[in-house]
Every structure is written in C-alpha cells, then in structure tokens.
Amino acid sequence: MRSRRRNITVFSISALDLFAAALGAFILIVLVLFPYYKLGGTDVSFEELEEQVRKRRLVASSTQTEMSQIRAIQAEIRLLDKEFRTAKVNMSTIEDRIREVQKQTSDIQIPDPPPVPRPDPKPVPEPAPIIPPRSTNQGVEFSILGLATTRKEVVIVVDMSGSMKAHVSNVSQALNEILDVMKPDNRFAIIGYRGGPTYDSFPSGGRFTPATPSTISQARNFVSGMSRRFGGGTPTQNAMVRALNMRPEAVILISDGAPDDGSPAEIIGNVTNRNRGRAEIHTVAIGDYTSDKNLTLFLQELANRNRGDFVGRAR
C-alpha cells in the first residue's frame, strides 16, 4: 500500500507576520535614532588626538615637577622645624643655667670697700699781680693806651666774639685812641677775629697801610662798623698766628675773654715760639678783667714772654 505524501511547512503565516513586524520595528527605531548617530561620534582627527595626548603628558610632567618641589619645600620646612625645636631646647637649657648663676651670685656677699682718705686741700694760688704798663719815657715813639713802644709797624688784633657786644663803646674808644696817636711814618693794620675762625681786616688783603689822614679816616669807618659783626667764639691763637705772619714790629691784642681754640699755656707757648722775639706783643683786657683771672693771667704772661706790656680797660 503506497504511503501518503505529506507537505512539510517550515514557516507558517504567523511566523512571517512576526518577522515582518520585527523588521518594521527595527526600521522604525533606526529612523528615530539616525539623527543622533553623528552626535555620538567625533570629528577630531588622529593627529589632533595625539597633540592633545602630548599636551596632557606635558601638563602631567609639569605637575609632577611642581609636586617634587613642594615635597622638597616640605622636607626643608620639617628640617627647619626640627632645628628650631633643638635650638629652643638649647635656649631653655641656657636660661636655666643663667638663672642658676644669678642665684649663686646673689648669695655672694661683697664687702664694702675701705674708705679712701681724703687728701688735704691744696691752697689756691693767688693770681699774679696785674703789672702796670711801662711808663712813657723820653725816646719812646708813642704811647698807645699807656703801652709804650718805639715800633713803627703795628698790627691791632681785636676780639670780635659775642661777649664783646657788652663793650662796644669801650672797644671803639680804644681803637680810635690808637688811631689818634698814629704818625705819618707809621704803618698799621687791623685784624678782627671771631668764631670759625672768621676775620675782618683793614686794609683788606692782609697788608700794612701808611697812617695817612685818608687811611686813618677809612680805618675809623671800619672801626665804627665792627660792632655789627660781633658774634661767635674766641679763636685767639689763630688770629695771633695770622698777625705774626705779616712780620710786624709790634702786635696789640684786645680781648675780653680767655681763648677757646686751645689751652692758655699752649697758646702762649705756640705764639712765643712762632714769634721768636721779633715782635713786641702788647695785650689789653677789656671789661671787668679783674674778675676773670684766666683772662688776666693769659694776657699778662703772653705780654711778658714777648717783650710787651699788659693793660686793662674797665670802661
């Protein structure tokens, strides 16, 4: 008996429907997601990516270097902190030692020193007597303020310090008396001095001028203006050296106070050594000279050691 033939159907209509529906769904999903496809990709080329990688490596390397520097600084800070702590400990030890030494020294009893015997007071020497000027005798050229001399070239050295402001009229009168007795064959010069030292001279230039009526009149005008320039200290030594440099035959020093550019003894020695007996040095004390022993002794000794006279004018 012949067997009956069977038709085998692999896919049924239902399976085809299922595949068609799935394909349609896939196509629909593709159509929906297609606009977003490019957004998920990149337009950066491979070379640009390599450049970005290189830059990031450089940044990473720089960061590593900075981190290494930071670690080195941190290590240095730790070392300094350790040294500071060590120094602090040492300082504390030194302070403890100082307090211990102070405590030990405070317990030491220092005996009072023995009394020093006072020396017997030395008697104060009496000032040298005021020596009157030599009297005017026959043969004397002229007498200036009672100072007798035969010299014809005379330098008048005038103290113009601030203290001389109290004796303006006395100084002017003394200088005019000197000018009154000048003769035509006399030659003279006036040097005023004050702190600095600063000098006012007649005639200017540090030279002698003949005692003519014209020069005497000019000298009186110079004398009348001197008082307006009084001020400062008393550099007598410098003024005397300046006068002796002119090689005069006589010098007349007029002052109211002891010099302040050296000790009186040094000035007397220096002036006398420079003079070497060539010029007579006469001295005139202005004002209340009897109460100023230093001034009186200075002017007396300076005159005595240089063949001159000393005289005082109280008013």
C-alpha positions as CSV (number, residue, x, y, z in Angstrom):
1,M,0.0,0.0,0.0
2,R,1.6,3.3,-1.0
3,S,2.2,5.7,1.8
4,R,0.5,9.0,1.6
5,R,2.7,12.1,0.8
6,R,3.0,14.8,3.4
7,N,3.7,18.5,2.8
8,I,6.0,20.0,5.5
9,T,5.7,23.8,6.0
10,V,8.6,25.3,7.9
11,F,7.2,28.7,8.4
12,S,3.6,29.4,9.0
13,I,1.8,32.6,8.3
14,S,2.0,33.6,11.9
15,A,5.9,33.4,11.9
16,L,6.1,35.5,8.8
17,D,3.9,38.1,10.4
18,L,6.1,38.1,13.4
19,F,9.3,38.7,11.4
20,A,7.7,41.4,9.4
21,A,6.6,43.2,12.5
22,A,10.1,42.9,14.0
23,L,11.7,44.2,10.8
24,G,9.3,47.1,10.8
25,A,10.1,47.9,14.4
26,F,13.8,47.8,13.7
27,I,13.4,50.1,10.7
28,L,11.3,52.5,12.8
29,I,14.0,52.5,15.6
30,V,16.7,53.2,13.1
31,L,14.7,56.1,11.6
32,V,14.2,57.5,15.1
33,L,17.8,57.2,16.2
34,F,19.5,58.2,13.0
35,P,19.7,62.0,13.7
36,Y,21.6,61.2,16.9
37,Y,24.2,59.0,15.2
38,K,26.7,61.7,14.5
39,L,26.3,63.2,18.0
40,G,27.8,60.0,19.4
41,G,30.9,60.2,17.2
42,T,33.8,62.7,16.9
43,D,35.2,64.9,14.2
44,V,38.7,65.1,15.8
45,S,41.4,63.7,13.6
46,F,44.1,61.3,14.8
47,E,46.8,63.9,14.7
48,E,44.8,66.2,16.9
49,L,44.2,63.4,19.4
50,E,47.9,62.8,19.5
51,E,48.6,66.5,20.1
52,Q,46.1,66.5,23.0
53,V,47.7,63.5,24.5
54,R,51.1,65.1,24.2
55,K,49.9,68.3,25.9
56,R,48.3,66.3,28.7
57,R,51.5,64.4,29.2
58,L,53.4,67.8,29.4
59,V,50.9,69.0,32.0
60,A,51.2,65.8,33.9
61,S,55.0,66.1,33.8
62,S,54.9,69.8,35.0
63,T,52.5,68.8,37.8
64,Q,55.0,66.1,38.8
65,T,57.8,68.6,38.9
66,E,55.8,71.0,41.0
67,M,54.8,68.2,43.3
68,S,58.5,67.3,43.7
69,Q,59.3,71.0,44.5
70,I,56.5,71.0,47.0
71,R,57.8,67.8,48.6
72,A,61.3,69.3,48.8
73,I,60.0,72.5,50.4
74,Q,58.0,70.4,52.9
75,A,61.2,68.4,53.7
76,E,63.1,71.7,54.3
77,I,60.3,73.0,56.5
78,R,60.4,69.8,58.5
79,L,64.2,70.2,58.9
80,L,63.9,73.8,59.9
81,D,61.2,72.9,62.4
82,K,63.5,70.3,63.8
83,E,66.4,72.7,64.1
84,F,64.1,75.3,65.7
85,R,62.9,72.8,68.3
86,T,66.5,71.8,69.0
87,A,67.5,75.5,69.4
88,K,64.5,76.1,71.7
89,V,65.6,73.2,73.9
90,N,69.2,74.6,74.0
91,M,67.9,78.1,74.8
92,S,65.8,76.7,77.6
93,T,68.9,75.0,79.0
94,I,70.9,78.2,78.8
95,E,68.2,80.2,80.5
96,D,68.1,77.6,83.3
97,R,71.9,78.0,83.6
98,I,71.7,81.8,83.7
99,R,69.1,81.7,86.5
100,E,71.2,79.3,88.4
101,V,74.3,81.5,88.1
102,Q,72.3,84.6,89.0
103,K,71.0,82.8,92.1
104,Q,74.6,81.8,93.0
105,T,75.9,85.3,92.5
106,S,73.1,86.9,94.5
107,D,74.2,84.8,97.5
108,I,77.7,86.2,97.4
109,Q,78.4,88.9,100.0
110,I,80.6,91.6,98.6
111,P,82.3,93.6,101.4
112,D,82.2,97.4,101.3
113,P,85.5,98.9,100.1
114,P,87.6,100.6,102.7
115,P,87.1,104.3,103.0
116,V,89.6,106.4,100.9
117,P,91.3,109.1,102.9
118,R,90.6,112.5,101.5
119,P,93.8,114.5,100.7
120,D,94.3,117.7,102.4
121,P,93.0,120.6,100.3
122,K,95.8,122.4,98.5
123,P,95.9,126.1,98.9
124,V,94.6,128.0,95.9
125,P,97.5,130.1,94.5
126,E,96.9,133.8,94.4
127,P,96.6,135.3,90.9
128,A,99.6,137.0,89.5
129,P,99.6,140.7,90.3
130,I,98.5,143.0,87.5
131,I,101.6,144.5,86.1
132,P,101.1,148.1,85.1
133,P,102.5,149.2,81.8
134,R,105.8,150.7,81.4
135,S,105.8,154.5,81.7
136,T,106.3,156.6,78.6
137,N,109.9,157.8,78.7
138,Q,111.9,160.1,76.5
139,G,112.8,158.4,73.2
140,V,109.6,156.4,73.0
141,E,107.9,156.7,69.6
142,F,104.4,157.0,71.0
143,S,102.2,155.6,73.8
144,I,99.2,153.6,72.9
145,L,96.6,153.2,75.7
146,G,99.6,153.6,78.0
147,L,101.6,151.0,76.2
148,A,105.0,152.5,75.3
149,T,106.7,151.4,72.1
150,T,109.2,152.7,69.6
151,R,107.9,150.3,66.8
152,K,106.5,151.8,63.6
153,E,104.7,148.8,62.1
154,V,101.8,147.7,64.3
155,V,99.1,145.1,63.9
156,I,96.0,145.6,66.1
157,V,94.2,142.3,66.8
158,V,90.6,142.8,68.0
159,D,88.4,140.2,69.6
160,M,85.0,140.3,67.9
161,S,83.4,137.4,69.8
162,G,79.8,137.6,71.0
163,S,80.8,138.7,74.5
164,M,82.3,141.8,73.1
165,K,78.8,143.2,72.4
166,A,78.8,144.3,76.0
167,H,81.9,146.5,75.4
168,V,81.1,148.1,72.1
169,S,81.8,151.7,73.2
170,N,84.9,150.7,75.1
171,V,86.4,148.8,72.1
172,S,85.6,151.7,69.7
173,Q,87.1,154.2,72.0
174,A,90.3,152.2,72.5
175,L,90.7,151.7,68.7
176,N,90.2,155.4,68.0
177,E,92.7,156.3,70.6
178,I,95.3,154.1,68.9
179,L,94.5,155.7,65.6
180,D,94.8,159.2,67.2
181,V,98.5,158.7,68.1
182,M,99.5,157.2,64.7
183,K,102.1,159.3,62.8
184,P,102.6,159.6,59.0
185,D,105.6,157.3,59.2
186,N,103.7,154.6,61.0
187,R,102.2,151.6,59.1
188,F,99.4,149.7,60.6
189,A,96.7,147.0,60.0
190,I,93.6,145.9,62.0
191,I,92.5,142.2,62.2
192,G,89.2,141.5,63.8
193,Y,88.5,137.8,64.6
194,R,85.6,135.7,65.8
195,G,84.4,132.1,65.8
196,G,85.2,130.0,62.8
197,P,87.7,131.5,62.7
198,T,86.4,134.4,60.6
199,Y,88.4,137.6,60.0
200,D,87.6,141.2,59.2
201,S,90.7,143.1,58.1
202,F,91.7,146.7,57.4
203,P,93.0,147.1,54.8
204,S,91.8,144.0,53.1
205,G,94.3,141.5,51.8
206,G,96.4,141.3,55.0
207,R,98.9,144.1,54.4
208,F,100.1,147.2,56.1
209,T,98.9,150.7,55.2
210,P,100.6,154.1,55.9
211,A,99.0,156.2,58.6
212,T,97.9,159.0,56.3
213,P,94.9,161.2,57.1
214,S,92.9,159.3,54.3
215,T,93.7,155.8,55.6
216,I,93.1,156.9,59.2
217,S,89.6,158.2,58.2
218,Q,88.9,154.9,56.4
219,A,90.1,153.0,59.4
220,R,87.7,154.9,61.7
221,N,84.8,153.9,59.4
222,F,85.9,150.3,59.6
223,V,86.0,150.5,63.4
224,S,82.5,152.0,63.6
225,G,81.1,149.0,61.6
226,M,82.9,146.3,63.5
227,S,80.3,146.1,66.3
228,R,77.6,145.0,63.9
229,R,79.6,141.8,63.2
230,F,80.4,140.7,66.8
231,G,79.4,137.1,67.4
232,G,80.8,133.6,68.0
233,G,83.8,132.3,69.9
234,T,87.3,133.5,70.7
235,P,89.9,131.8,68.4
236,T,92.7,134.0,69.7
237,Q,95.6,131.6,68.7
238,N,94.6,131.6,65.1
239,A,94.3,135.4,65.0
240,M,97.8,135.8,66.6
241,V,99.3,133.4,64.1
242,R,97.7,135.4,61.3
243,A,99.1,138.6,62.7
244,L,102.6,137.3,63.1
245,N,102.6,136.0,59.5
246,M,102.6,139.7,58.5
247,R,106.0,140.1,60.1
248,P,105.0,143.1,62.2
249,E,107.3,145.0,64.6
250,A,104.5,145.1,67.3
251,V,101.2,143.5,67.9
252,I,98.4,144.8,70.2
253,L,95.9,142.2,71.2
254,I,92.5,143.5,72.6
255,S,90.2,140.9,74.2
256,D,87.6,140.4,76.9
257,G,87.8,136.6,77.4
258,A,90.1,133.7,77.5
259,P,90.7,131.9,74.1
260,D,88.7,128.8,73.2
261,D,91.0,127.3,70.5
262,G,93.5,125.8,72.9
263,S,94.6,126.0,76.5
264,P,96.1,129.3,77.6
265,A,99.5,127.7,78.3
266,E,99.6,126.0,74.9
267,I,98.7,129.2,73.1
268,I,101.3,131.2,74.9
269,G,104.0,128.7,74.1
270,N,102.9,128.3,70.4
271,V,102.7,132.1,69.8
272,T,106.0,132.8,71.6
273,N,107.8,130.1,69.6
274,R,106.5,131.4,66.3
275,N,107.4,135.0,67.2
276,R,110.9,134.2,68.3
277,G,111.3,137.6,69.9
278,R,110.9,139.5,66.6
279,A,107.7,141.5,67.5
280,E,106.6,143.1,70.7
281,I,103.2,141.7,71.8
282,H,101.2,144.0,73.9
283,T,97.8,143.0,75.4
284,V,94.7,144.9,76.5
285,A,92.0,143.4,78.7
286,I,88.5,144.9,78.1
287,G,85.7,145.0,80.6
288,D,85.7,143.6,84.1
289,Y,89.0,141.8,83.7
290,T,89.8,141.8,87.4
291,S,87.1,139.2,88.0
292,D,88.4,137.0,85.1
293,K,91.6,135.5,86.5
294,N,92.2,133.3,83.5
295,L,92.0,136.1,81.1
296,T,94.3,138.3,83.2
297,L,96.9,135.7,83.7
298,F,96.8,134.7,80.0
299,L,97.3,138.3,78.7
300,Q,99.9,139.1,81.3
301,E,102.0,136.0,80.5
302,L,101.7,136.5,76.8
303,A,102.9,140.0,77.0
304,N,105.7,139.3,79.5
305,R,107.2,136.5,77.3
306,N,107.2,138.7,74.2
307,R,108.7,141.9,75.5
308,G,105.3,143.6,75.7
309,D,103.1,145.3,78.3
310,F,99.7,144.4,79.7
311,V,97.0,147.0,80.5
312,G,93.3,146.7,81.5
313,R,90.4,149.0,80.5
314,A,87.4,148.5,82.6
315,R,85.4,151.3,80.9
